[in-house]
Amino acid sequence: MSEETPDQWVEAPTLLQVKDAAQALNGIGITTPLLENSEVNSELSGRLLIKSEISQRTGSFKFRGAYNRIRQMDNAARKRGVIAYSSGNHAQAVACAAGLFGIEALIVMPDDAPAYKIARTQELGAEIVMYNRATESREDVAERIGGERNMVMIPPNEDLRILAGAGTMALELINQAKLRDTVLDVVLVPCGGGGLTAATALVFEALCPTTKVYGVEPKLFDDTRRSFEAGERLANPKGRKTICDAIMTDRPGKLTFSINRDRLSGVLTVSDNEVRNAMRFAFDHYKVVIEPGACVGLAAVLAGKIKIEGQSIAVIATGGNVDAACYCKILSEVEKKFI
């Protein structure tokens, strides 16, 4: 298939395509651990499992989709180089995957992106162009530059190859849960553009249809929740802020929303303070560093947004890319200690 007709890739991946991506990632990506703490389970009167995508290459699940997309480019497309837009995790993933194939990469990043994520993206060999999140559209900036330089766009979500790669996380989770003799009642997925949420919902629908999949968003960036309830895509108001930079998206993607609208059991929201509490909880009880946007699922459980008593719930910790000083500041601002 030609790289000149990207619209043909804007559709949901099949389970076969997800399994193909898993095979391609074998030995390249990392099978990330599933964390569990018996003392926490006892206190919560349920089973809490944390899928630790912080252990993935580049520190987030995004490597799965970026690698699966770029590995399928033909030689002519690879010579053109790739361009992407991201606040940090997709940026690092694309930069890393492009480097593995010796491809030029340019990333459009907001000028308020965390300094750590900007620096890591540069260290991975990508060129960076900054834009103003309040006054410019990242898609428009990337389309303009990509057109001028004839580069191949690697979107964060709106491509079945990206979603197929993301879906490999759900395959792993299902297999790991089976090894622990449990069928998950609920899976909570951090939701920005909705790609991982959609991929997870598709895989569970095919393999574990009794499991309920929920998206989780920051309260002030609840575009998927409002869209889910309205039945159409709605945007977030401009000018809002959250510590969850990784999921500060403008609105759900067309493809991802079309998948999530029909498959999610619902969308939960959490406050920044609830996220801070969850980050501290993860550090104290699981000894892991989870970035704010990746910790919303855990925050929803601890804040009682969903019942865990008598259930097995998996939360996806989607990444751990947080600046050390910022992380320490967040933990120092925690209002409440659990357990």
C-alpha positions as CSV (number, residue, x, y, z in Angstrom):
1,M,0.0,0.0,0.0
2,S,1.2,3.5,-0.7
3,E,2.2,6.1,1.8
4,E,0.5,8.7,-0.4
5,T,-3.0,7.6,0.7
6,P,-3.0,7.9,4.5
7,D,-6.8,7.9,4.8
8,Q,-6.8,4.2,4.1
9,W,-5.2,3.6,7.5
10,V,-7.9,5.6,9.5
11,E,-9.8,2.6,10.6
12,A,-9.9,0.3,13.6
13,P,-7.3,-2.5,13.7
14,T,-8.3,-6.1,13.8
15,L,-7.2,-8.6,16.5
16,L,-4.9,-10.2,13.8
17,Q,-3.2,-6.9,13.2
18,V,-2.7,-6.4,17.0
19,K,-1.1,-9.9,17.2
20,D,1.1,-9.1,14.2
21,A,2.3,-6.0,16.0
22,A,3.0,-8.0,19.1
23,Q,5.1,-10.4,17.1
24,A,7.0,-7.5,15.5
25,L,7.7,-5.9,18.9
26,N,8.9,-9.2,20.4
27,G,12.6,-8.7,21.3
28,I,12.3,-4.9,20.4
29,G,9.9,-3.6,23.0
30,I,9.5,-4.7,26.6
31,T,6.9,-7.0,28.1
32,T,6.1,-4.6,31.0
33,P,5.3,-6.0,34.5
34,L,2.0,-6.3,36.2
35,L,2.3,-5.0,39.8
36,E,0.3,-6.2,42.8
37,N,0.5,-5.6,46.5
38,S,-1.3,-8.0,48.8
39,E,-1.5,-5.5,51.7
40,V,-3.1,-2.9,49.4
41,N,-5.6,-5.5,48.1
42,S,-6.5,-6.4,51.7
43,E,-7.1,-2.8,52.6
44,L,-9.2,-2.2,49.5
45,S,-11.1,-5.5,49.8
46,G,-10.4,-6.1,46.1
47,R,-7.6,-6.9,43.7
48,L,-5.7,-3.9,42.3
49,L,-3.3,-4.6,39.4
50,I,-1.0,-1.9,37.9
51,K,0.2,-2.5,34.3
52,S,3.5,-0.7,34.5
53,E,4.1,0.9,31.0
54,I,6.7,3.1,32.7
55,S,9.1,0.2,32.1
56,Q,8.6,0.4,28.3
57,R,11.2,1.8,26.0
58,T,11.2,5.6,26.2
59,G,9.2,5.3,29.4
60,S,5.7,5.0,28.0
61,F,3.4,2.8,26.0
62,K,3.8,5.1,23.1
63,F,6.8,3.2,21.8
64,R,4.5,0.3,20.8
65,G,2.5,2.3,18.3
66,A,5.4,4.4,17.0
67,Y,7.5,1.3,16.2
68,N,4.7,-0.6,14.7
69,R,3.9,2.4,12.4
70,I,7.4,3.1,11.3
71,R,8.5,-0.5,10.7
72,Q,5.8,-0.7,8.0
73,M,7.1,2.2,6.0
74,D,8.6,1.4,2.6
75,N,12.1,2.6,1.7
76,A,10.8,5.6,-0.3
77,A,8.8,6.8,2.6
78,R,11.7,6.3,5.0
79,K,13.9,8.5,2.9
80,R,11.4,11.4,3.4
81,G,11.7,11.3,7.2
82,V,8.9,11.5,9.7
83,I,7.1,14.3,11.5
84,A,4.9,14.1,14.6
85,Y,3.2,16.3,17.1
86,S,3.3,15.6,20.8
87,S,3.7,17.1,24.3
88,G,6.4,14.5,25.0
89,N,5.7,10.7,25.2
90,H,4.7,10.2,21.5
91,A,7.6,12.6,20.7
92,Q,10.2,10.3,22.4
93,A,8.6,7.2,21.0
94,V,8.8,8.5,17.4
95,A,12.3,9.8,17.9
96,C,13.4,6.4,19.3
97,A,11.7,4.3,16.6
98,A,12.9,6.5,13.8
99,G,16.5,6.2,15.2
100,L,16.2,2.4,15.1
101,F,15.5,2.6,11.4
102,G,18.0,5.4,10.7
103,I,15.2,7.8,9.7
104,E,15.1,11.6,10.2
105,A,12.5,12.8,12.7
106,L,11.0,16.2,13.4
107,I,8.7,16.7,16.4
108,V,6.3,19.6,16.9
109,M,6.0,20.2,20.7
110,P,4.2,22.9,22.8
111,D,6.4,25.5,24.3
112,D,5.1,24.6,27.7
113,A,6.0,20.9,27.4
114,P,8.1,19.6,30.4
115,A,11.8,20.4,29.9
116,Y,12.6,16.8,30.7
117,K,10.5,15.5,27.8
118,I,12.0,18.1,25.4
119,A,15.5,17.2,26.4
120,R,14.9,13.4,26.1
121,T,13.4,13.9,22.6
122,Q,16.4,15.8,21.5
123,E,18.8,13.2,23.0
124,L,17.0,10.5,21.0
125,G,18.0,12.4,17.8
126,A,14.9,14.3,16.8
127,E,14.7,17.9,15.6
128,I,12.1,19.9,17.6
129,V,9.9,22.8,16.5
130,M,8.0,24.6,19.3
131,Y,4.4,26.0,19.0
132,N,2.1,28.0,21.3
133,R,-0.6,25.7,22.7
134,A,-2.9,28.7,23.4
135,T,-2.8,30.3,20.0
136,E,-1.7,27.6,17.5
137,S,-2.9,24.2,16.4
138,R,-0.3,21.5,16.6
139,E,-1.9,19.6,13.8
140,D,-1.8,22.7,11.5
141,V,1.8,23.4,12.4
142,A,2.9,19.9,11.7
143,E,0.9,19.7,8.5
144,R,2.5,22.9,7.2
145,I,6.1,21.8,8.1
146,G,5.5,18.3,6.9
147,G,4.2,19.6,3.6
148,E,7.1,21.9,3.1
149,R,9.7,19.2,3.8
150,N,7.7,16.3,2.3
151,M,7.9,14.3,5.5
152,V,5.6,11.4,6.5
153,M,3.1,12.2,9.3
154,I,3.1,9.9,12.3
155,P,-0.1,10.8,14.2
156,P,-0.4,9.9,17.9
157,N,-3.7,8.0,17.4
158,E,-5.5,8.3,14.1
159,D,-3.9,5.3,12.3
160,L,-4.7,1.7,12.7
161,R,-1.0,0.8,12.8
162,I,-0.5,3.1,15.8
163,L,-3.6,1.6,17.5
164,A,-2.5,-2.0,16.7
165,G,0.8,-1.3,18.4
166,A,-1.0,0.2,21.4
167,G,-3.3,-2.9,21.6
168,T,-0.3,-5.1,22.3
169,M,-0.4,-3.7,25.9
170,A,-3.9,-5.2,26.3
171,L,-2.8,-8.5,24.9
172,E,0.0,-8.7,27.5
173,L,-2.4,-7.6,30.3
174,I,-4.9,-10.3,29.5
175,N,-2.2,-13.0,29.4
176,Q,-0.6,-11.8,32.7
177,A,-4.0,-11.7,34.4
178,K,-4.7,-15.3,33.3
179,L,-1.3,-16.4,34.8
180,R,-2.7,-15.0,38.1
181,D,-5.9,-16.9,37.7
182,T,-8.0,-13.9,37.4
183,V,-10.4,-12.4,34.8
184,L,-10.4,-8.7,35.1
185,D,-13.7,-7.1,36.0
186,V,-12.6,-3.6,35.1
187,V,-9.7,-1.9,33.2
188,L,-9.1,1.8,33.7
189,V,-7.1,3.6,30.9
190,P,-5.8,7.2,30.9
191,C,-7.5,9.0,28.1
192,G,-6.1,11.9,26.1
193,G,-6.7,11.4,22.4
194,G,-8.2,8.1,23.2
195,G,-5.9,5.8,21.2
196,L,-4.8,3.4,24.0
197,T,-8.4,3.5,25.4
198,A,-9.7,2.5,22.0
199,A,-7.1,-0.2,21.4
200,T,-7.7,-1.7,24.8
201,A,-11.5,-1.7,24.3
202,L,-11.1,-3.5,21.0
203,V,-8.8,-6.2,22.4
204,F,-10.9,-6.9,25.4
205,E,-14.1,-6.9,23.4
206,A,-12.5,-9.7,21.3
207,L,-10.9,-11.7,24.0
208,C,-12.5,-10.8,27.4
209,P,-15.9,-9.3,26.6
210,T,-17.1,-9.4,30.2
211,T,-14.4,-7.0,31.3
212,K,-15.5,-3.3,31.4
213,V,-13.2,-0.8,30.0
214,Y,-13.3,2.8,31.2
215,G,-11.4,5.9,30.1
216,V,-10.1,8.3,32.8
217,E,-9.5,12.0,32.3
218,P,-8.5,15.1,34.3
219,K,-11.6,17.1,35.4
220,L,-10.7,20.1,33.3
221,F,-9.8,18.1,30.2
222,D,-12.9,15.9,30.1
223,D,-13.6,16.1,26.4
224,T,-14.0,12.4,26.0
225,R,-16.5,12.2,28.9
226,R,-18.6,15.0,27.5
227,S,-18.4,13.6,24.0
228,F,-19.3,10.2,25.2
229,E,-22.4,11.5,26.9
230,A,-23.3,13.8,24.0
231,G,-22.7,11.2,21.3
232,E,-20.5,13.6,19.3
233,R,-17.0,15.0,19.6
234,L,-16.7,18.1,21.8
235,A,-13.6,20.2,22.4
236,N,-12.2,21.5,25.7
237,P,-12.3,25.2,26.4
238,K,-9.0,27.0,25.7
239,G,-6.8,28.2,28.5
240,R,-7.3,25.4,31.0
241,K,-4.3,23.8,32.8
242,T,-3.7,20.5,34.5
243,I,-0.6,18.7,35.9
244,C,-1.5,15.9,33.6
245,D,0.4,17.2,30.6
246,A,0.5,13.9,28.7
247,I,-3.3,13.9,28.2
248,M,-4.0,17.6,27.7
249,T,-5.7,17.0,24.3
250,D,-8.1,19.4,22.6
251,R,-10.7,16.9,21.6
252,P,-11.1,13.1,20.9
253,G,-9.9,11.9,17.6
254,K,-12.4,11.0,14.9
255,L,-11.3,7.4,14.7
256,T,-10.7,6.8,18.4
257,F,-14.0,8.4,19.4
258,S,-15.9,6.2,16.8
259,I,-14.3,3.2,18.6
260,N,-14.7,4.4,22.2
261,R,-18.3,5.6,21.8
262,D,-19.6,2.1,21.2
263,R,-17.3,0.1,23.5
264,L,-16.4,2.0,26.7
265,S,-18.5,1.4,29.8
266,G,-18.0,5.0,30.7
267,V,-15.5,7.8,31.3
268,L,-14.3,8.9,34.8
269,T,-12.7,12.1,35.8
270,V,-10.2,13.0,38.6
271,S,-8.8,16.2,40.1
272,D,-5.2,17.2,40.1
273,N,-5.1,16.8,43.9
274,E,-6.5,13.2,43.5
275,V,-3.7,12.6,40.9
276,R,-1.1,13.9,43.3
277,N,-2.3,11.6,46.0
278,A,-2.2,8.6,43.6
279,M,1.4,9.4,42.6
280,R,2.5,9.4,46.2
281,F,0.5,6.2,46.8
282,A,2.3,4.5,43.9
283,F,5.7,5.6,45.2
284,D,4.9,4.5,48.8
285,H,3.3,1.1,48.0
286,Y,4.7,0.0,44.6
287,K,8.0,1.9,44.6
288,V,7.3,3.3,41.1
289,V,7.5,6.8,39.6
290,I,4.3,7.4,37.6
291,E,3.9,10.7,35.7
292,P,0.7,12.7,36.4
293,G,-1.3,11.9,33.2
294,A,-0.4,8.2,33.6
295,C,-1.8,8.0,37.2
296,V,-5.4,9.0,36.6
297,G,-6.7,5.4,36.6
298,L,-5.1,4.8,40.0
299,A,-6.4,8.1,41.2
300,A,-9.9,7.1,40.2
301,V,-9.7,3.9,42.3
302,L,-8.3,5.6,45.4
303,A,-10.8,8.4,45.2
304,G,-13.7,6.0,45.1
305,K,-14.8,6.9,41.6
306,I,-15.3,3.2,40.9
307,K,-16.1,0.3,43.3
308,I,-13.2,-2.1,43.8
309,E,-14.6,-4.1,46.7
310,G,-14.9,-7.7,45.6
311,Q,-13.6,-6.9,42.1
312,S,-10.3,-7.3,40.1
313,I,-9.4,-3.9,38.6
314,A,-6.4,-3.2,36.4
315,V,-5.1,0.4,36.0
316,I,-2.8,1.3,33.2
317,A,0.2,3.3,34.3
318,T,0.9,4.6,30.8
319,G,4.3,6.4,31.5
320,G,6.9,7.6,33.9
321,N,8.3,10.6,32.1
322,V,8.3,13.3,34.7
323,D,11.0,15.8,35.7
324,A,12.6,14.9,39.0
325,A,12.1,18.4,40.5
326,C,8.5,18.5,39.4
327,Y,7.9,15.0,40.8
328,C,9.3,15.9,44.2
329,K,7.2,19.1,44.2
330,I,4.0,17.2,43.4
331,L,4.7,14.6,46.2
332,S,5.3,17.4,48.7
333,E,1.9,18.9,47.9
334,V,0.0,15.7,48.7
335,E,-3.1,16.3,50.8
336,K,-3.9,12.8,52.0
337,K,-2.2,9.5,52.7
338,F,-3.9,6.2,51.9
339,I,-3.6,3.0,53.9
